[in-house]
């Protein structure tokens, strides 16, 4: 017996149901979908769980939503000491640029060194974070770790909020923002940045003197256009 002589499985090949081919076929006119309604329209698949419950609020909207996303979470790119052993020569300086050249770093996120693997070379590591085990291995091999300064985080205040809280001719500084309740007490030591909407609009209608750590170019232009200074 040859392969082309093998019998097929019974029922394996079935004829395609031909729809809309006249009353005599049994599937003519409405083609088995009935008259009108969403189930007769294109784009509706019968038997699928699309979440529609006849118009009442579906369950995915009725149930309470939980969870929490920490706005201060820092996502680190991870580099193990085994990679430092593999890609760097002894007495090398390992920083962001060196990691990029070695192909160990692609994105802009800060870097943390972890202690997976062995390190037998003396390296000078200048990165954002290091685990305790990684620092022990770097020091044991005769190297050193120096933590680089992380990017400064600002407290952001919008021009539209400042316009609501202050009178014309007022000076907007750290003390004034604290008194107006625009900066929380626990963030009073953080640097302050004043921003404006990117899509334009007349956010500031009063002449104000703004004295903060940073003012974005868009906010600066609107402050000056209103007759103020920063």
Residue, then its C-alpha position, 0 to 999 in steps of 0.5 A: x500500500x502506498x501513501x496515496x492509497x490510504x483511506x481518509x478519515x470519515x467526516x474529515x472533509x466536509x462540504x462548506x455550507x453555502x449561504x444565500x443560494x435561494x429558498x430551496x437550499x434551506x439557507x437562503x434569504x437571511x442565510x440562517x441569521x434571522x431578521x435584523x438585530x445585532x446578531x444578523x449584522x456583520x461583525x457579530x460572532x455568535x457564541x463568543x464572550x464579547x462582554x455584552x449583557x443586553x445593555x446592562x452594565x457588564x460585569x467587567x464594569x460592575x466589579x470594583x477595581x483594586x490595585x495600586x501603581x507606585x508613581x515613584x517606582x524606579x525600573x532598573x536595567x539589570x547587569x550581573x557581575x558575570x557579564x562584567x567578567x565576560x565583556x570587560x578587561x581588568x582595570x576597566x571603567x564600567x559606566x553607561x557608555x561602556x555598557x552600551x558599547x558592549x551591547x549590555x544596555x539599550x534604554x535610558x533607564x538606570x542600571x543596577x549591578x546584581x551578584x549572579x556569577x563570579x568576578x575575578x577582575x578589578x573593575x571601576x564600576x560607576x553606575x546607579x545601584x548595586x546589590x550587596x552581593x555584587x558589591x562584595x564581589x567587586x570589592x573582593x576582586x580589587x575593584x570599586x563601585x561609585x554610585x552616580x547621581x540620579x536624575x533629579x525629580x521635580x514637583x510639578x505645578x501647572x500654570x492654570x492652577x497658579x492662575x486660579x490661586x494667585x492675584x495679579x502682581x503676586x510673587x510665586x515662590x516656594x513659600x507662596x506655593x506651600x501656603x496656597x497648598x499647591x505643594x505637599x508638606x512632605x515634598x517641600x524640599x524637592x525642586x519645583x518645576x512650572x509647566x504649561x499645556x502643550x496644546x496652547x490655550x490662555x492658561x495665565x491671565x495675570x502678571x506674576x513673578x515666578x521664582x522657582x527652580x525650573x520653568x519650561x519654555x512653554x510656561x515661560x513664554x506664557x508668563x511673559x505674554x501675560x506681563x510677568x517674569x520668571 
